Amino acid sequence: MKDKELITELQNMRMRLGVLRDKIRNRDQIAGEYAGDVMSFMTNILSRISKERVDR
């Protein structure tokens, strides 16, 4: 998988998780916070991939 495809897939997953996080948070605040943490991890992964592309 090319970097651009990977970045696009991660961004799409992060957006879907954002919608799910809001639905989850309506039912369970702590579970919603965990989903937010996963979104943060995904953001960090995307930042790292983007930084590596720039460094090349």
PDB file of N, H, CA, C and O in Angstrom:
ATOM      1  N   MET A   1       0.852  -1.180   0.000  1.00  0.00           N
ATOM      2  CA  MET A   1       0.000   0.000   0.000  1.00  0.00           C
ATOM      3  C   MET A   1       0.895   1.239   0.000  1.00  0.00           C
ATOM      4  O   MET A   1       1.854   1.332   0.766  1.00  0.00           O
ATOM      5  N   LYS A   2       0.569   2.161  -0.853  1.00  0.00           N
ATOM      6  H   LYS A   2      -0.210   2.086  -1.475  1.00  0.00           H
ATOM      7  CA  LYS A   2       1.344   3.397  -0.927  1.00  0.00           C
ATOM      8  C   LYS A   2       1.008   4.300   0.253  1.00  0.00           C
ATOM      9  O   LYS A   2      -0.061   4.196   0.855  1.00  0.00           O
ATOM     10  N   ASP A   3       1.948   5.190   0.568  1.00  0.00           N
ATOM     11  H   ASP A   3       2.816   5.275   0.079  1.00  0.00           H
ATOM     12  CA  ASP A   3       1.745   6.109   1.693  1.00  0.00           C
ATOM     13  C   ASP A   3       0.445   6.896   1.556  1.00  0.00           C
ATOM     14  O   ASP A   3      -0.305   7.051   2.519  1.00  0.00           O
ATOM     15  N   LYS A   4       0.192   7.390   0.348  1.00  0.00           N
ATOM     16  H   LYS A   4       0.801   7.264  -0.434  1.00  0.00           H
ATOM     17  CA  LYS A   4      -1.000   8.214   0.154  1.00  0.00           C
ATOM     18  C   LYS A   4      -2.280   7.411   0.415  1.00  0.00           C
ATOM     19  O   LYS A   4      -3.228   7.915   1.017  1.00  0.00           O
ATOM     20  N   GLU A   5      -2.292   6.150  -0.048  1.00  0.00           N
ATOM     21  H   GLU A   5      -1.521   5.740  -0.536  1.00  0.00           H
ATOM     22  CA  GLU A   5      -3.453   5.294   0.198  1.00  0.00           C
ATOM     23  C   GLU A   5      -3.613   5.007   1.689  1.00  0.00           C
ATOM     24  O   GLU A   5      -4.729   4.994   2.209  1.00  0.00           O
ATOM     25  N   LEU A   6      -2.503   4.780   2.364  1.00  0.00           N
ATOM     26  H   LEU A   6      -1.597   4.791   1.941  1.00  0.00           H
ATOM     27  CA  LEU A   6      -2.534   4.525   3.804  1.00  0.00           C
ATOM     28  C   LEU A   6      -3.069   5.738   4.552  1.00  0.00           C
ATOM     29  O   LEU A   6      -3.910   5.605   5.441  1.00  0.00           O
ATOM     30  N   ILE A   7      -2.587   6.908   4.196  1.00  0.00           N
ATOM     31  H   ILE A   7      -1.904   7.017   3.473  1.00  0.00           H
ATOM     32  CA  ILE A   7      -3.041   8.146   4.840  1.00  0.00           C
ATOM     33  C   ILE A   7      -4.539   8.340   4.618  1.00  0.00           C
ATOM     34  O   ILE A   7      -5.274   8.677   5.547  1.00  0.00           O
ATOM     35  N   THR A   8      -4.983   8.124   3.383  1.00  0.00           N
ATOM     36  H   THR A   8      -4.386   7.850   2.629  1.00  0.00           H
ATOM     37  CA  THR A   8      -6.406   8.285   3.069  1.00  0.00           C
ATOM     38  C   THR A   8      -7.253   7.307   3.878  1.00  0.00           C
ATOM     39  O   THR A   8      -8.290   7.681   4.424  1.00  0.00           O
ATOM     40  N   GLU A   9      -6.807   6.051   3.953  1.00  0.00           N
ATOM     41  H   GLU A   9      -5.965   5.746   3.509  1.00  0.00           H
ATOM     42  CA  GLU A   9      -7.556   5.046   4.707  1.00  0.00           C
ATOM     43  C   GLU A   9      -7.617   5.405   6.188  1.00  0.00           C
ATOM     44  O   GLU A   9      -8.676   5.290   6.804  1.00  0.00           O
ATOM     45  N   LEU A  10      -6.509   5.834   6.764  1.00  0.00           N
ATOM     46  H   LEU A  10      -5.648   5.927   6.263  1.00  0.00           H
ATOM     47  CA  LEU A  10      -6.490   6.236   8.173  1.00  0.00           C
ATOM     48  C   LEU A  10      -7.398   7.439   8.421  1.00  0.00           C
ATOM     49  O   LEU A  10      -8.101   7.495   9.430  1.00  0.00           O
ATOM     50  N   GLN A  11      -7.379   8.397   7.500  1.00  0.00           N
ATOM     51  H   GLN A  11      -6.808   8.351   6.680  1.00  0.00           H
ATOM     52  CA  GLN A  11      -8.243   9.571   7.659  1.00  0.00           C
ATOM     53  C   GLN A  11      -9.715   9.169   7.618  1.00  0.00           C
ATOM     54  O   GLN A  11     -10.527   9.672   8.394  1.00  0.00           O
ATOM     55  N   ASN A  12     -10.048   8.262   6.708  1.00  0.00           N
ATOM     56  H   ASN A  12      -9.389   7.853   6.077  1.00  0.00           H
ATOM     57  CA  ASN A  12     -11.438   7.794   6.615  1.00  0.00           C
ATOM     58  C   ASN A  12     -11.854   7.051   7.878  1.00  0.00           C
ATOM     59  O   ASN A  12     -12.961   7.240   8.380  1.00  0.00           O
ATOM     60  N   MET A  13     -10.955   6.198   8.393  1.00  0.00           N
ATOM     61  H   MET A  13     -10.056   6.044   7.985  1.00  0.00           H
ATOM     62  CA  MET A  13     -11.248   5.469   9.620  1.00  0.00           C
ATOM     63  C   MET A  13     -11.438   6.433  10.785  1.00  0.00           C
ATOM     64  O   MET A  13     -12.324   6.246  11.619  1.00  0.00           O
ATOM     65  N   ARG A  14     -10.610   7.452  10.833  1.00  0.00           N
ATOM     66  H   ARG A  14      -9.891   7.604  10.155  1.00  0.00           H
ATOM     67  CA  ARG A  14     -10.689   8.436  11.922  1.00  0.00           C
ATOM     68  C   ARG A  14     -12.014   9.197  11.864  1.00  0.00           C
ATOM     69  O   ARG A  14     -12.628   9.458  12.898  1.00  0.00           O
ATOM     70  N   MET A  15     -12.452   9.553  10.653  1.00  0.00           N
ATOM     71  H   MET A  15     -11.953   9.341   9.813  1.00  0.00           H
ATOM     72  CA  MET A  15     -13.737  10.253  10.518  1.00  0.00           C
ATOM     73  C   MET A  15     -14.890   9.363  10.961  1.00  0.00           C
ATOM     74  O   MET A  15     -15.795   9.821  11.658  1.00  0.00           O
ATOM     75  N   ARG A  16     -14.866   8.086  10.560  1.00  0.00           N
ATOM     76  H   ARG A  16     -14.131   7.714   9.993  1.00  0.00           H
ATOM     77  CA  ARG A  16     -15.934   7.166  10.966  1.00  0.00           C
ATOM     78  C   ARG A  16     -15.932   6.980  12.480  1.00  0.00           C
ATOM     79  O   ARG A  16     -16.989   6.927  13.110  1.00  0.00           O
ATOM     80  N   LEU A  17     -14.746   6.883  13.054  1.00  0.00           N
ATOM     81  H   LEU A  17     -13.887   6.926  12.543  1.00  0.00           H
ATOM     82  CA  LEU A  17     -14.646   6.736  14.506  1.00  0.00           C
ATOM     83  C   LEU A  17     -15.171   7.984  15.208  1.00  0.00           C
ATOM     84  O   LEU A  17     -15.762   7.883  16.283  1.00  0.00           O
ATOM     85  N   GLY A  18     -14.966   9.144  14.622  1.00  0.00           N
ATOM     86  H   GLY A  18     -14.486   9.226  13.748  1.00  0.00           H
ATOM     87  CA  GLY A  18     -15.488  10.379  15.208  1.00  0.00           C
ATOM     88  C   GLY A  18     -17.000  10.357  15.318  1.00  0.00           C
ATOM     89  O   GLY A  18     -17.558  10.784  16.329  1.00  0.00           O
ATOM     90  N   VAL A  19     -17.664   9.862  14.288  1.00  0.00           N
ATOM     91  H   VAL A  19     -17.210   9.515  13.467  1.00  0.00           H
ATOM     92  CA  VAL A  19     -19.128   9.744  14.315  1.00  0.00           C
ATOM     93  C   VAL A  19     -19.538   8.722  15.369  1.00  0.00           C
ATOM     94  O   VAL A  19     -20.458   8.961  16.152  1.00  0.00           O
ATOM     95  N   LEU A  20     -18.848   7.575  15.385  1.00  0.00           N
ATOM     96  H   LEU A  20     -18.101   7.381  14.749  1.00  0.00           H
ATOM     97  CA  LEU A  20     -19.152   6.553  16.377  1.00  0.00           C
ATOM     98  C   LEU A  20     -18.900   7.052  17.797  1.00  0.00           C
ATOM     99  O   LEU A  20     -19.673   6.760  18.710  1.00  0.00           O
ATOM    100  N   ARG A  21     -17.823   7.801  17.977  1.00  0.00           N
ATOM    101  H   ARG A  21     -17.195   8.039  17.235  1.00  0.00           H
ATOM    102  CA  ARG A  21     -17.495   8.325  19.311  1.00  0.00           C
ATOM    103  C   ARG A  21     -18.649   9.146  19.871  1.00  0.00           C
ATOM    104  O   ARG A  21     -19.011   9.018  21.041  1.00  0.00           O
ATOM    105  N   ASP A  22     -19.217   9.987  19.021  1.00  0.00           N
ATOM    106  H   ASP A  22     -18.923  10.092  18.071  1.00  0.00           H
ATOM    107  CA  ASP A  22     -20.339  10.818  19.471  1.00  0.00           C
ATOM    108  C   ASP A  22     -21.539   9.962  19.868  1.00  0.00           C
ATOM    109  O   ASP A  22     -22.204  10.242  20.865  1.00  0.00           O
ATOM    110  N   LYS A  23     -21.815   8.912  19.080  1.00  0.00           N
ATOM    111  H   LYS A  23     -21.275   8.684  18.270  1.00  0.00           H
ATOM    112  CA  LYS A  23     -22.931   8.022  19.409  1.00  0.00           C
ATOM    113  C   LYS A  23     -22.639   7.238  20.682  1.00  0.00           C
ATOM    114  O   LYS A  23     -23.514   7.057  21.529  1.00  0.00           O
ATOM    115  N   ILE A  24     -21.394   6.774  20.807  1.00  0.00           N
ATOM    116  H   ILE A  24     -20.683   6.922  20.119  1.00  0.00           H
ATOM    117  CA  ILE A  24     -20.996   6.023  22.001  1.00  0.00           C
ATOM    118  C   ILE A  24     -21.086   6.909  23.231  1.00  0.00           C
ATOM    119  O   ILE A  24     -21.583   6.485  24.274  1.00  0.00           O
ATOM    120  N   ARG A  25     -20.608   8.128  23.110  1.00  0.00           N
ATOM    121  H   ARG A  25     -20.204   8.472  22.262  1.00  0.00           H
ATOM    122  CA  ARG A  25     -20.581   9.056  24.251  1.00  0.00           C
ATOM    123  C   ARG A  25     -21.984   9.345  24.767  1.00  0.00           C
ATOM    124  O   ARG A  25     -22.170   9.582  25.960  1.00  0.00           O
ATOM    125  N   ASN A  26     -22.968   9.328  23.880  1.00  0.00           N
ATOM    126  H   ASN A  26     -22.817   9.136  22.910  1.00  0.00           H
ATOM    127  CA  ASN A  26     -24.357   9.543  24.310  1.00  0.00           C
ATOM    128  C   ASN A  26     -24.834   8.433  25.238  1.00  0.00           C
ATOM    129  O   ASN A  26     -25.707   8.658  26.076  1.00  0.00           O
ATOM    130  N   ARG A  27     -24.265   7.230  25.093  1.00  0.00           N
ATOM    131  H   ARG A  27     -23.556   7.047  24.412  1.00  0.00           H
ATOM    132  CA  ARG A  27     -24.679   6.096  25.919  1.00  0.00           C
ATOM    133  C   ARG A  27     -23.754   5.878  27.107  1.00  0.00           C
ATOM    134  O   ARG A  27     -24.204   5.501  28.189  1.00  0.00           O
ATOM    135  N   ASP A  28     -22.443   6.118  26.902  1.00  0.00           N
ATOM    136  H   ASP A  28     -22.078   6.424  26.023  1.00  0.00           H
ATOM    137  CA  ASP A  28     -21.466   5.802  27.949  1.00  0.00           C
ATOM    138  C   ASP A  28     -20.303   6.793  27.832  1.00  0.00           C
ATOM    139  O   ASP A  28     -19.513   6.726  26.891  1.00  0.00           O
ATOM    140  N   GLN A  29     -20.210   7.692  28.779  1.00  0.00           N
ATOM    141  H   GLN A  29     -20.851   7.746  29.544  1.00  0.00           H
ATOM    142  CA  GLN A  29     -19.203   8.761  28.745  1.00  0.00           C
ATOM    143  C   GLN A  29     -17.775   8.215  28.703  1.00  0.00           C
ATOM    144  O   GLN A  29     -16.953   8.695  27.922  1.00  0.00           O
ATOM    145  N   ILE A  30     -17.475   7.220  29.533  1.00  0.00           N
ATOM    146  H   ILE A  30     -18.143   6.830  30.167  1.00  0.00           H
ATOM    147  CA  ILE A  30     -16.108   6.690  29.604  1.00  0.00           C
ATOM    148  C   ILE A  30     -15.735   5.993  28.295  1.00  0.00           C
ATOM    149  O   ILE A  30     -14.627   6.173  27.790  1.00  0.00           O
ATOM    150  N   ALA A  31     -16.655   5.198  27.745  1.00  0.00           N
ATOM    151  H   ALA A  31     -17.555   5.052  28.155  1.00  0.00           H
ATOM    152  CA  ALA A  31     -16.388   4.538  26.469  1.00  0.00           C
ATOM    153  C   ALA A  31     -16.152   5.579  25.375  1.00  0.00           C
ATOM    154  O   ALA A  31     -15.299   5.381  24.510  1.00  0.00           O
ATOM    155  N   GLY A  32     -16.887   6.670  25.404  1.00  0.00           N
ATOM    156  H   GLY A  32     -17.580   6.831  26.107  1.00  0.00           H
ATOM    157  CA  GLY A  32     -16.687   7.750  24.452  1.00  0.00           C
ATOM    158  C   GLY A  32     -15.310   8.372  24.588  1.00  0.00           C
ATOM    159  O   GLY A  32     -14.685   8.747  23.596  1.00  0.00           O
ATOM    160  N   GLU A  33     -14.841   8.480  25.829  1.00  0.00           N
ATOM    161  H   GLU A  33     -15.348   8.176  26.635  1.00  0.00           H
ATOM    162  CA  GLU A  33     -13.490   9.017  26.049  1.00  0.00           C
ATOM    163  C   GLU A  33     -12.429   8.074  25.484  1.00  0.00           C
ATOM    164  O   GLU A  33     -11.436   8.524  24.913  1.00  0.00           O
ATOM    165  N   TYR A  34     -12.638   6.764  25.644  1.00  0.00           N
ATOM    166  H   TYR A  34     -13.445   6.398  26.109  1.00  0.00           H
ATOM    167  CA  TYR A  34     -11.706   5.795  25.061  1.00  0.00           C
ATOM    168  C   TYR A  34     -11.673   5.925  23.543  1.00  0.00           C
ATOM    169  O   TYR A  34     -10.603   5.870  22.936  1.00  0.00           O
ATOM    170  N   ALA A  35     -12.830   6.095  22.933  1.00  0.00           N
ATOM    171  H   ALA A  35     -13.699   6.139  23.425  1.00  0.00           H
ATOM    172  CA  ALA A  35     -12.887   6.278  21.483  1.00  0.00           C
ATOM    173  C   ALA A  35     -12.132   7.548  21.094  1.00  0.00           C
ATOM    174  O   ALA A  35     -11.449   7.575  20.070  1.00  0.00           O
ATOM    175  N   GLY A  36     -12.250   8.590  21.900  1.00  0.00           N
ATOM    176  H   GLY A  36     -12.805   8.568  22.732  1.00  0.00           H
ATOM    177  CA  GLY A  36     -11.494   9.815  21.651  1.00  0.00           C
ATOM    178  C   GLY A  36      -9.997   9.585  21.748  1.00  0.00           C
ATOM    179  O   GLY A  36      -9.221  10.159  20.983  1.00  0.00           O
ATOM    180  N   ASP A  37      -9.587   8.732  22.704  1.00  0.00           N
ATOM    181  H   ASP A  37     -10.217   8.266  23.326  1.00  0.00           H
ATOM    182  CA  ASP A  37      -8.169   8.396  22.827  1.00  0.00           C
ATOM    183  C   ASP A  37      -7.667   7.670  21.581  1.00  0.00           C
ATOM    184  O   ASP A  37      -6.561   7.926  21.107  1.00  0.00           O
ATOM    185  N   VAL A  38      -8.492   6.761  21.055  1.00  0.00           N
ATOM    186  H   VAL A  38      -9.391   6.553  21.440  1.00  0.00           H
ATOM    187  CA  VAL A  38      -8.107   6.042  19.831  1.00  0.00           C
ATOM    188  C   VAL A  38      -7.968   7.027  18.678  1.00  0.00           C
ATOM    189  O   VAL A  38      -7.061   6.904  17.854  1.00  0.00           O
ATOM    190  N   MET A  39      -8.869   8.004  18.621  1.00  0.00           N
ATOM    191  H   MET A  39      -9.605   8.104  19.290  1.00  0.00           H
ATOM    192  CA  MET A  39      -8.762   9.034  17.582  1.00  0.00           C
ATOM    193  C   MET A  39      -7.453   9.807  17.723  1.00  0.00           C
ATOM    194  O   MET A  39      -6.832  10.161  16.722  1.00  0.00           O
ATOM    195  N   SER A  40      -7.036  10.067  18.945  1.00  0.00           N
ATOM    196  H   SER A  40      -7.541   9.779  19.759  1.00  0.00           H
ATOM    197  CA  SER A  40      -5.762  10.763  19.174  1.00  0.00           C
ATOM    198  C   SER A  40      -4.590   9.930  18.677  1.00  0.00           C
ATOM    199  O   SER A  40      -3.659  10.454  18.065  1.00  0.00           O
ATOM    200  N   PHE A  41      -4.644   8.620  18.948  1.00  0.00           N
ATOM    201  H   PHE A  41      -5.401   8.195  19.445  1.00  0.00           H
ATOM    202  CA  PHE A  41      -3.590   7.733  18.449  1.00  0.00           C
ATOM    203  C   PHE A  41      -3.525   7.785  16.929  1.00  0.00           C
ATOM    204  O   PHE A  41      -2.443   7.848  16.345  1.00  0.00           O
ATOM    205  N   MET A  42      -4.684   7.757  16.301  1.00  0.00           N
ATOM    206  H   MET A  42      -5.563   7.706  16.775  1.00  0.00           H
ATOM    207  CA  MET A  42      -4.732   7.788  14.832  1.00  0.00           C
ATOM    208  C   MET A  42      -4.179   9.108  14.310  1.00  0.00           C
ATOM    209  O   MET A  42      -3.482   9.129  13.295  1.00  0.00           O
ATOM    210  N   THR A  43      -4.478  10.197  14.986  1.00  0.00           N
ATOM    211  H   THR A  43      -5.044  10.180  15.811  1.00  0.00           H
ATOM    212  CA  THR A  43      -3.954  11.498  14.599  1.00  0.00           C
ATOM    213  C   THR A  43      -2.432  11.506  14.704  1.00  0.00           C
ATOM    214  O   THR A  43      -1.745  12.040  13.833  1.00  0.00           O
ATOM    215  N   ASN A  44      -1.909  10.909  15.782  1.00  0.00           N
ATOM    216  H   ASN A  44      -2.467  10.475  16.489  1.00  0.00           H
ATOM    217  CA  ASN A  44      -0.461  10.838  15.950  1.00  0.00           C
ATOM    218  C   ASN A  44       0.186   9.991  14.858  1.00  0.00           C
ATOM    219  O   ASN A  44       1.254  10.338  14.355  1.00  0.00           O
ATOM    220  N   ILE A  45      -0.452   8.891  14.492  1.00  0.00           N
ATOM    221  H   ILE A  45      -1.320   8.610  14.900  1.00  0.00           H
ATOM    222  CA  ILE A  45       0.065   8.047  13.411  1.00  0.00           C
ATOM    223  C   ILE A  45       0.092   8.829  12.104  1.00  0.00           C
ATOM    224  O   ILE A  45       1.082   8.795  11.373  1.00  0.00           O
ATOM    225  N   LEU A  46      -0.996   9.532  11.813  1.00  0.00           N
ATOM    226  H   LEU A  46      -1.800   9.560  12.406  1.00  0.00           H
ATOM    227  CA  LEU A  46      -1.052  10.330  10.585  1.00  0.00           C
ATOM    228  C   LEU A  46       0.034  11.407  10.582  1.00  0.00           C
ATOM    229  O   LEU A  46       0.671  11.647   9.556  1.00  0.00           O
ATOM    230  N   SER A  47       0.242  12.046  11.716  1.00  0.00           N
ATOM    231  H   SER A  47      -0.275  11.851  12.550  1.00  0.00           H
ATOM    232  CA  SER A  47       1.277  13.084  11.809  1.00  0.00           C
ATOM    233  C   SER A  47       2.657  12.495  11.565  1.00  0.00           C
ATOM    234  O   SER A  47       3.486  13.087  10.873  1.00  0.00           O
ATOM    235  N   ARG A  48       2.891  11.329  12.138  1.00  0.00           N
ATOM    236  H   ARG A  48       2.218  10.848  12.701  1.00  0.00           H
ATOM    237  CA  ARG A  48       4.202  10.684  11.987  1.00  0.00           C
ATOM    238  C   ARG A  48       4.448  10.274  10.538  1.00  0.00           C
ATOM    239  O   ARG A  48       5.546  10.460  10.013  1.00  0.00           O
ATOM    240  N   ILE A  49       3.416   9.711   9.888  1.00  0.00           N
ATOM    241  H   ILE A  49       2.524   9.560  10.314  1.00  0.00           H
ATOM    242  CA  ILE A  49       3.550   9.314   8.483  1.00  0.00           C
ATOM    243  C   ILE A  49       3.829  10.544   7.631  1.00  0.00           C
ATOM    244  O   ILE A  49       4.709  10.523   6.770  1.00  0.00           O
ATOM    245  N   SER A  50       3.078  11.617   7.872  1.00  0.00           N
ATOM    246  H   SER A  50       2.363  11.633   8.571  1.00  0.00           H
ATOM    247  CA  SER A  50       3.263  12.851   7.097  1.00  0.00           C
ATOM    248  C   SER A  50       4.658  13.418   7.302  1.00  0.00           C
ATOM    249  O   SER A  50       5.292  13.879   6.353  1.00  0.00           O
ATOM    250  N   LYS A  51       5.139  13.384   8.549  1.00  0.00           N
ATOM    251  H   LYS A  51       4.624  13.010   9.320  1.00  0.00           H
ATOM    252  CA  LYS A  51       6.486  13.897   8.856  1.00  0.00           C
ATOM    253  C   LYS A  51       7.547  13.067   8.139  1.00  0.00           C
ATOM    254  O   LYS A  51       8.506  13.622   7.603  1.00  0.00           O
ATOM    255  N   GLU A  52       7.386  11.740   8.125  1.00  0.00           N
ATOM    256  H   GLU A  52       6.608  11.289   8.561  1.00  0.00           H
ATOM    257  CA  GLU A  52       8.352  10.875   7.444  1.00  0.00           C
ATOM    258  C   GLU A  52       8.362  11.155   5.947  1.00  0.00           C
ATOM    259  O   GLU A  52       9.419  11.120   5.318  1.00  0.00           O
ATOM    260  N   ARG A  53       7.205  11.432   5.377  1.00  0.00           N
ATOM    261  H   ARG A  53       6.347  11.461   5.888  1.00  0.00           H
ATOM    262  CA  ARG A  53       7.147  11.746   3.932  1.00  0.00           C
ATOM    263  C   ARG A  53       7.903  13.041   3.646  1.00  0.00           C
ATOM    264  O   ARG A  53       8.594  13.148   2.633  1.00  0.00           O
ATOM    265  N   VAL A  54       7.772  14.018   4.531  1.00  0.00           N
ATOM    266  H   VAL A  54       7.210  13.931   5.354  1.00  0.00           H
ATOM    267  CA  VAL A  54       8.444  15.307   4.341  1.00  0.00           C
ATOM    268  C   VAL A  54       9.957  15.137   4.503  1.00  0.00           C
ATOM    269  O   VAL A  54      10.741  15.753   3.781  1.00  0.00           O
ATOM    270  N   ASP A  55      10.356  14.288   5.465  1.00  0.00           N
ATOM    271  H   ASP A  55       9.719  13.787   6.051  1.00  0.00           H
ATOM    272  CA  ASP A  55      11.789  14.083   5.725  1.00  0.00           C
ATOM    273  C   ASP A  55      12.485  13.354   4.585  1.00  0.00           C
ATOM    274  O   ASP A  55      13.701  13.478   4.434  1.00  0.00           O
ATOM    275  N   ARG A  56      11.759  12.610   3.791  1.00  0.00           N
ATOM    276  H   ARG A  56      10.772  12.509   3.913  1.00  0.00           H
ATOM    277  CA  ARG A  56      12.378  11.887   2.680  1.00  0.00           C
ATOM    278  C   ARG A  56      12.792  12.833   1.644  1.00  0.00           C
ATOM    279  O   ARG A  56      13.337  12.425   0.618  1.00  0.00           O
TER     280      ARG A  56
END
